[in-house]
Amino acid sequence: MSTPYPQHPLSRDALARELKGHGLKPTEQRLRVAEILMSSPTHMTAEQILAAVRQGGRRVSKATVYNTLKALAESRLVRQIHLDPERSVYDSTRAPHHHFHDIDTGELCDIHPDDISFSRFPQLPEGMEAEAVEVVIRIKRKRVTASE
């Protein structure tokens, strides 16, 4: 799906610099995962990324992909979106934004932050501050009834 944020494709060298700049060693496996996920705006699960890495005939363990995704998310090079307790999606668009989540297809679609407004914000627990607000709106296809 399209993103409201123009994001220029990053070369392999640019990805290596991004990794280094965030304290990550640009190993071959990390670069391959980063190429798949960060070359253009996308939303992918770890399983989709693993399949894409292996599609090129490269051998990589599931643990390597998961560890790389964890490192990329912790360094804020990608965003991890928890859709439910069993499933996360990794988002290459780093600018703040929200999502529609199609529960029938699993697909995510970006929502520009200017398209959502809040009339009030709840009081935060004592001693806490808001780091970010990320909204996921779950959608599904309308059921068509005989009277419609």
Buried (B, 14 or more C-beta within 10 A) or exposed (E): EEBBBEBEEBEEEBBBEBBEEEEBEBEEBBBBBBBBBBBEBBBBBBEBBBEBBEEEEEEBEEEBBBBBBEBBBEBEBBBBBEBEEEEBBBBBBBEEBBBBBBEEEEBBBBBEBEEEEEEEEEEEEEEEEEEEEBEBEEBEEEEEEEEE
